[in-house]
Amino acid sequence: MLNAAEDEARRGGWLVISEAATPGLMDRLIRDHLPWLLAARGGSAQKRQLKGFSAPAGMGGLSWETVERYPPESGLRSMINALTEVLAKHATGLLITIDEILRKLFDDLRQIGTQFQHAFRENREVAFAGAWVY
């Protein structure tokens, strides 16, 4: 059933994250899937920013540093928001599917559910499908 939902989403031009409810789920979403999708759809995963300016003896100088455009510390909500803003320009959205949901990972799933609730309330093009294991 999850495969059918993923296939339908892809046919509609949506991006799909397919995961299993195993330890490290939130880390994989925040550190792997979402930054990769943002980089693939939103431009480079890194950006240059001005770090400093100096003006010794009449000659100025600028220093630059390269930083992550979508740092994992951003959190699930901000990454979903950033990705859905990029996808809205193309009239598409994001589907996250999670297989093998067990009670022992309810904390992660509660966090994901809370972030999706906010996304739904903000009319973002997101969808969630999960399969429980009893």
mmCIF file of the C-alpha atoms, coordinates in Angstrom:
data_MODEL
# 
_entry.id   MODEL 
# 
loop_
_atom_site.group_PDB 
_atom_site.id 
_atom_site.type_symbol 
_atom_site.label_atom_id 
_atom_site.label_alt_id 
_atom_site.label_comp_id 
_atom_site.label_asym_id 
_atom_site.label_entity_id 
_atom_site.label_seq_id 
_atom_site.pdbx_PDB_ins_code 
_atom_site.Cartn_x 
_atom_site.Cartn_y 
_atom_site.Cartn_z 
_atom_site.occupancy 
_atom_site.B_iso_or_equiv 
_atom_site.pdbx_formal_charge 
_atom_site.auth_seq_id 
_atom_site.auth_comp_id 
_atom_site.auth_asym_id 
_atom_site.auth_atom_id 
_atom_site.pdbx_PDB_model_num 
ATOM 1   C CA . MET A 1 1   ? 0.000  0.000  0.000   1.00 0.00 ? 1   MET A CA 1 
ATOM 2   C CA . LEU A 1 2   ? 2.864  2.398  0.793   1.00 0.00 ? 2   LEU A CA 1 
ATOM 3   C CA . ASN A 1 3   ? 4.435  1.590  -2.577  1.00 0.00 ? 3   ASN A CA 1 
ATOM 4   C CA . ALA A 1 4   ? 1.186  2.507  -4.333  1.00 0.00 ? 4   ALA A CA 1 
ATOM 5   C CA . ALA A 1 5   ? 1.003  5.840  -2.472  1.00 0.00 ? 5   ALA A CA 1 
ATOM 6   C CA . GLU A 1 6   ? 4.639  6.586  -3.342  1.00 0.00 ? 6   GLU A CA 1 
ATOM 7   C CA . ASP A 1 7   ? 4.105  5.718  -7.009  1.00 0.00 ? 7   ASP A CA 1 
ATOM 8   C CA . GLU A 1 8   ? 1.025  7.947  -7.211  1.00 0.00 ? 8   GLU A CA 1 
ATOM 9   C CA . ALA A 1 9   ? 2.872  10.842 -5.568  1.00 0.00 ? 9   ALA A CA 1 
ATOM 10  C CA . ARG A 1 10  ? 5.794  10.503 -7.971  1.00 0.00 ? 10  ARG A CA 1 
ATOM 11  C CA . ARG A 1 11  ? 3.414  10.430 -10.947 1.00 0.00 ? 11  ARG A CA 1 
ATOM 12  C CA . GLY A 1 12  ? 2.080  13.754 -9.688  1.00 0.00 ? 12  GLY A CA 1 
ATOM 13  C CA . GLY A 1 13  ? 5.600  15.208 -9.559  1.00 0.00 ? 13  GLY A CA 1 
ATOM 14  C CA . TRP A 1 14  ? 5.895  15.019 -5.782  1.00 0.00 ? 14  TRP A CA 1 
ATOM 15  C CA . LEU A 1 15  ? 9.095  14.147 -3.944  1.00 0.00 ? 15  LEU A CA 1 
ATOM 16  C CA . VAL A 1 16  ? 8.983  11.050 -1.768  1.00 0.00 ? 16  VAL A CA 1 
ATOM 17  C CA . ILE A 1 17  ? 10.918 10.086 1.330   1.00 0.00 ? 17  ILE A CA 1 
ATOM 18  C CA . SER A 1 18  ? 10.470 6.405  2.125   1.00 0.00 ? 18  SER A CA 1 
ATOM 19  C CA . GLU A 1 19  ? 11.680 5.324  5.557   1.00 0.00 ? 19  GLU A CA 1 
ATOM 20  C CA . ALA A 1 20  ? 11.274 2.627  8.182   1.00 0.00 ? 20  ALA A CA 1 
ATOM 21  C CA . ALA A 1 21  ? 10.469 3.345  11.814  1.00 0.00 ? 21  ALA A CA 1 
ATOM 22  C CA . THR A 1 22  ? 13.803 2.159  13.144  1.00 0.00 ? 22  THR A CA 1 
ATOM 23  C CA . PRO A 1 23  ? 16.150 3.865  15.604  1.00 0.00 ? 23  PRO A CA 1 
ATOM 24  C CA . GLY A 1 24  ? 17.656 7.005  14.108  1.00 0.00 ? 24  GLY A CA 1 
ATOM 25  C CA . LEU A 1 25  ? 14.569 7.892  12.059  1.00 0.00 ? 25  LEU A CA 1 
ATOM 26  C CA . MET A 1 26  ? 14.593 11.597 12.957  1.00 0.00 ? 26  MET A CA 1 
ATOM 27  C CA . ASP A 1 27  ? 18.341 11.833 12.344  1.00 0.00 ? 27  ASP A CA 1 
ATOM 28  C CA . ARG A 1 28  ? 17.957 10.270 8.898   1.00 0.00 ? 28  ARG A CA 1 
ATOM 29  C CA . LEU A 1 29  ? 15.183 12.711 7.994   1.00 0.00 ? 29  LEU A CA 1 
ATOM 30  C CA . ILE A 1 30  ? 17.011 15.789 9.289   1.00 0.00 ? 30  ILE A CA 1 
ATOM 31  C CA . ARG A 1 31  ? 20.586 14.889 8.345   1.00 0.00 ? 31  ARG A CA 1 
ATOM 32  C CA . ASP A 1 32  ? 20.142 12.841 5.161   1.00 0.00 ? 32  ASP A CA 1 
ATOM 33  C CA . HIS A 1 33  ? 16.865 13.019 3.279   1.00 0.00 ? 33  HIS A CA 1 
ATOM 34  C CA . LEU A 1 34  ? 15.750 16.630 3.694   1.00 0.00 ? 34  LEU A CA 1 
ATOM 35  C CA . PRO A 1 35  ? 19.166 18.297 3.177   1.00 0.00 ? 35  PRO A CA 1 
ATOM 36  C CA . TRP A 1 36  ? 19.721 16.137 0.087   1.00 0.00 ? 36  TRP A CA 1 
ATOM 37  C CA . LEU A 1 37  ? 16.303 17.012 -1.373  1.00 0.00 ? 37  LEU A CA 1 
ATOM 38  C CA . LEU A 1 38  ? 16.811 20.699 -0.585  1.00 0.00 ? 38  LEU A CA 1 
ATOM 39  C CA . ALA A 1 39  ? 20.192 20.674 -2.278  1.00 0.00 ? 39  ALA A CA 1 
ATOM 40  C CA . ALA A 1 40  ? 18.787 18.816 -5.292  1.00 0.00 ? 40  ALA A CA 1 
ATOM 41  C CA . ARG A 1 41  ? 15.773 21.126 -5.673  1.00 0.00 ? 41  ARG A CA 1 
ATOM 42  C CA . GLY A 1 42  ? 16.860 24.345 -4.008  1.00 0.00 ? 42  GLY A CA 1 
ATOM 43  C CA . GLY A 1 43  ? 20.352 24.828 -5.332  1.00 0.00 ? 43  GLY A CA 1 
ATOM 44  C CA . SER A 1 44  ? 23.722 24.072 -3.862  1.00 0.00 ? 44  SER A CA 1 
ATOM 45  C CA . ALA A 1 45  ? 23.913 22.508 -0.414  1.00 0.00 ? 45  ALA A CA 1 
ATOM 46  C CA . GLN A 1 46  ? 26.544 25.085 0.459   1.00 0.00 ? 46  GLN A CA 1 
ATOM 47  C CA . LYS A 1 47  ? 26.735 28.837 0.198   1.00 0.00 ? 47  LYS A CA 1 
ATOM 48  C CA . ARG A 1 48  ? 29.437 31.457 0.608   1.00 0.00 ? 48  ARG A CA 1 
ATOM 49  C CA . GLN A 1 49  ? 28.926 34.193 3.097   1.00 0.00 ? 49  GLN A CA 1 
ATOM 50  C CA . LEU A 1 50  ? 30.941 37.205 4.121   1.00 0.00 ? 50  LEU A CA 1 
ATOM 51  C CA . LYS A 1 51  ? 32.961 36.415 7.203   1.00 0.00 ? 51  LYS A CA 1 
ATOM 52  C CA . GLY A 1 52  ? 34.862 39.626 7.737   1.00 0.00 ? 52  GLY A CA 1 
ATOM 53  C CA . PHE A 1 53  ? 36.223 42.850 6.377   1.00 0.00 ? 53  PHE A CA 1 
ATOM 54  C CA . SER A 1 54  ? 39.529 44.508 7.099   1.00 0.00 ? 54  SER A CA 1 
ATOM 55  C CA . ALA A 1 55  ? 41.085 47.769 5.995   1.00 0.00 ? 55  ALA A CA 1 
ATOM 56  C CA . PRO A 1 56  ? 44.810 47.688 6.765   1.00 0.00 ? 56  PRO A CA 1 
ATOM 57  C CA . ALA A 1 57  ? 46.762 50.808 5.636   1.00 0.00 ? 57  ALA A CA 1 
ATOM 58  C CA . GLY A 1 58  ? 44.257 51.897 3.018   1.00 0.00 ? 58  GLY A CA 1 
ATOM 59  C CA . MET A 1 59  ? 43.868 48.468 1.426   1.00 0.00 ? 59  MET A CA 1 
ATOM 60  C CA . GLY A 1 60  ? 40.660 46.636 2.198   1.00 0.00 ? 60  GLY A CA 1 
ATOM 61  C CA . GLY A 1 61  ? 40.107 42.950 2.248   1.00 0.00 ? 61  GLY A CA 1 
ATOM 62  C CA . LEU A 1 62  ? 37.168 40.619 2.489   1.00 0.00 ? 62  LEU A CA 1 
ATOM 63  C CA . SER A 1 63  ? 37.153 37.131 3.877   1.00 0.00 ? 63  SER A CA 1 
ATOM 64  C CA . TRP A 1 64  ? 34.597 34.518 2.959   1.00 0.00 ? 64  TRP A CA 1 
ATOM 65  C CA . GLU A 1 65  ? 33.577 31.180 4.392   1.00 0.00 ? 65  GLU A CA 1 
ATOM 66  C CA . THR A 1 66  ? 31.562 28.300 3.021   1.00 0.00 ? 66  THR A CA 1 
ATOM 67  C CA . VAL A 1 67  ? 28.677 27.130 5.186   1.00 0.00 ? 67  VAL A CA 1 
ATOM 68  C CA . GLU A 1 68  ? 25.887 24.602 4.822   1.00 0.00 ? 68  GLU A CA 1 
ATOM 69  C CA . ARG A 1 69  ? 22.831 26.179 3.220   1.00 0.00 ? 69  ARG A CA 1 
ATOM 70  C CA . TYR A 1 70  ? 20.510 23.711 4.982   1.00 0.00 ? 70  TYR A CA 1 
ATOM 71  C CA . PRO A 1 71  ? 22.260 22.793 8.231   1.00 0.00 ? 71  PRO A CA 1 
ATOM 72  C CA . PRO A 1 72  ? 20.895 19.706 10.012  1.00 0.00 ? 72  PRO A CA 1 
ATOM 73  C CA . GLU A 1 73  ? 20.476 21.825 13.131  1.00 0.00 ? 73  GLU A CA 1 
ATOM 74  C CA . SER A 1 74  ? 17.675 23.626 11.318  1.00 0.00 ? 74  SER A CA 1 
ATOM 75  C CA . GLY A 1 75  ? 15.186 21.055 12.548  1.00 0.00 ? 75  GLY A CA 1 
ATOM 76  C CA . LEU A 1 76  ? 12.447 19.098 10.876  1.00 0.00 ? 76  LEU A CA 1 
ATOM 77  C CA . ARG A 1 77  ? 9.908  21.909 10.692  1.00 0.00 ? 77  ARG A CA 1 
ATOM 78  C CA . SER A 1 78  ? 12.212 24.483 9.119   1.00 0.00 ? 78  SER A CA 1 
ATOM 79  C CA . MET A 1 79  ? 13.508 21.962 6.589   1.00 0.00 ? 79  MET A CA 1 
ATOM 80  C CA . ILE A 1 80  ? 9.990  20.883 5.611   1.00 0.00 ? 80  ILE A CA 1 
ATOM 81  C CA . ASN A 1 81  ? 9.043  24.563 5.298   1.00 0.00 ? 81  ASN A CA 1 
ATOM 82  C CA . ALA A 1 82  ? 12.077 25.346 3.129   1.00 0.00 ? 82  ALA A CA 1 
ATOM 83  C CA . LEU A 1 83  ? 11.485 22.336 0.873   1.00 0.00 ? 83  LEU A CA 1 
ATOM 84  C CA . THR A 1 84  ? 7.756  22.962 0.451   1.00 0.00 ? 84  THR A CA 1 
ATOM 85  C CA . GLU A 1 85  ? 8.477  26.602 -0.452  1.00 0.00 ? 85  GLU A CA 1 
ATOM 86  C CA . VAL A 1 86  ? 10.792 25.418 -3.228  1.00 0.00 ? 86  VAL A CA 1 
ATOM 87  C CA . LEU A 1 87  ? 8.281  22.783 -4.362  1.00 0.00 ? 87  LEU A CA 1 
ATOM 88  C CA . ALA A 1 88  ? 5.381  25.265 -4.366  1.00 0.00 ? 88  ALA A CA 1 
ATOM 89  C CA . LYS A 1 89  ? 7.073  27.067 -7.267  1.00 0.00 ? 89  LYS A CA 1 
ATOM 90  C CA . HIS A 1 90  ? 6.602  23.863 -9.276  1.00 0.00 ? 90  HIS A CA 1 
ATOM 91  C CA . ALA A 1 91  ? 3.118  23.047 -7.921  1.00 0.00 ? 91  ALA A CA 1 
ATOM 92  C CA . THR A 1 92  ? 4.363  19.858 -6.268  1.00 0.00 ? 92  THR A CA 1 
ATOM 93  C CA . GLY A 1 93  ? 4.762  18.619 -2.727  1.00 0.00 ? 93  GLY A CA 1 
ATOM 94  C CA . LEU A 1 94  ? 6.401  16.159 -0.362  1.00 0.00 ? 94  LEU A CA 1 
ATOM 95  C CA . LEU A 1 95  ? 5.225  12.718 0.743   1.00 0.00 ? 95  LEU A CA 1 
ATOM 96  C CA . ILE A 1 96  ? 6.906  10.965 3.652   1.00 0.00 ? 96  ILE A CA 1 
ATOM 97  C CA . THR A 1 97  ? 6.103  7.300  4.159   1.00 0.00 ? 97  THR A CA 1 
ATOM 98  C CA . ILE A 1 98  ? 7.159  5.338  7.201   1.00 0.00 ? 98  ILE A CA 1 
ATOM 99  C CA . ASP A 1 99  ? 6.946  1.569  7.303   1.00 0.00 ? 99  ASP A CA 1 
ATOM 100 C CA . GLU A 1 100 ? 7.151  -0.801 10.262  1.00 0.00 ? 100 GLU A CA 1 
ATOM 101 C CA . ILE A 1 101 ? 5.825  1.670  12.831  1.00 0.00 ? 101 ILE A CA 1 
ATOM 102 C CA . LEU A 1 102 ? 6.229  0.303  16.352  1.00 0.00 ? 102 LEU A CA 1 
ATOM 103 C CA . ARG A 1 103 ? 5.235  1.698  19.736  1.00 0.00 ? 103 ARG A CA 1 
ATOM 104 C CA . LYS A 1 104 ? 8.850  2.026  20.860  1.00 0.00 ? 104 LYS A CA 1 
ATOM 105 C CA . LEU A 1 105 ? 9.413  4.881  18.389  1.00 0.00 ? 105 LEU A CA 1 
ATOM 106 C CA . PHE A 1 106 ? 6.352  6.917  19.356  1.00 0.00 ? 106 PHE A CA 1 
ATOM 107 C CA . ASP A 1 107 ? 8.493  9.880  20.457  1.00 0.00 ? 107 ASP A CA 1 
ATOM 108 C CA . ASP A 1 108 ? 9.965  10.280 16.959  1.00 0.00 ? 108 ASP A CA 1 
ATOM 109 C CA . LEU A 1 109 ? 6.577  9.720  15.352  1.00 0.00 ? 109 LEU A CA 1 
ATOM 110 C CA . ARG A 1 110 ? 4.937  12.234 17.672  1.00 0.00 ? 110 ARG A CA 1 
ATOM 111 C CA . GLN A 1 111 ? 7.515  14.835 16.609  1.00 0.00 ? 111 GLN A CA 1 
ATOM 112 C CA . ILE A 1 112 ? 6.927  14.057 12.939  1.00 0.00 ? 112 ILE A CA 1 
ATOM 113 C CA . GLY A 1 113 ? 3.159  14.220 13.439  1.00 0.00 ? 113 GLY A CA 1 
ATOM 114 C CA . THR A 1 114 ? 3.434  17.571 15.199  1.00 0.00 ? 114 THR A CA 1 
ATOM 115 C CA . GLN A 1 115 ? 5.492  19.036 12.351  1.00 0.00 ? 115 GLN A CA 1 
ATOM 116 C CA . PHE A 1 116 ? 3.034  17.717 9.771   1.00 0.00 ? 116 PHE A CA 1 
ATOM 117 C CA . GLN A 1 117 ? 0.169  19.226 11.746  1.00 0.00 ? 117 GLN A CA 1 
ATOM 118 C CA . HIS A 1 118 ? 1.842  22.631 11.462  1.00 0.00 ? 118 HIS A CA 1 
ATOM 119 C CA . ALA A 1 119 ? 2.509  22.084 7.755   1.00 0.00 ? 119 ALA A CA 1 
ATOM 120 C CA . PHE A 1 120 ? -1.142 21.151 7.145   1.00 0.00 ? 120 PHE A CA 1 
ATOM 121 C CA . ARG A 1 121 ? -2.339 24.223 9.033   1.00 0.00 ? 121 ARG A CA 1 
ATOM 122 C CA . GLU A 1 122 ? -0.038 26.383 6.898   1.00 0.00 ? 122 GLU A CA 1 
ATOM 123 C CA . ASN A 1 123 ? -1.525 24.843 3.723   1.00 0.00 ? 123 ASN A CA 1 
ATOM 124 C CA . ARG A 1 124 ? 1.775  23.302 2.683   1.00 0.00 ? 124 ARG A CA 1 
ATOM 125 C CA . GLU A 1 125 ? 1.704  20.530 0.095   1.00 0.00 ? 125 GLU A CA 1 
ATOM 126 C CA . VAL A 1 126 ? 2.721  17.630 2.327   1.00 0.00 ? 126 VAL A CA 1 
ATOM 127 C CA . ALA A 1 127 ? 1.361  14.164 2.913   1.00 0.00 ? 127 ALA A CA 1 
ATOM 128 C CA . PHE A 1 128 ? 2.151  11.332 5.292   1.00 0.00 ? 128 PHE A CA 1 
ATOM 129 C CA . ALA A 1 129 ? 1.438  7.609  5.101   1.00 0.00 ? 129 ALA A CA 1 
ATOM 130 C CA . GLY A 1 130 ? 2.479  4.985  7.588   1.00 0.00 ? 130 GLY A CA 1 
ATOM 131 C CA . ALA A 1 131 ? 2.145  1.258  8.092   1.00 0.00 ? 131 ALA A CA 1 
ATOM 132 C CA . TRP A 1 132 ? 1.840  -0.181 11.601  1.00 0.00 ? 132 TRP A CA 1 
ATOM 133 C CA . VAL A 1 133 ? 3.346  -3.430 12.792  1.00 0.00 ? 133 VAL A CA 1 
ATOM 134 C CA . TYR A 1 134 ? 1.291  -5.242 15.414  1.00 0.00 ? 134 TYR A CA 1 
# 
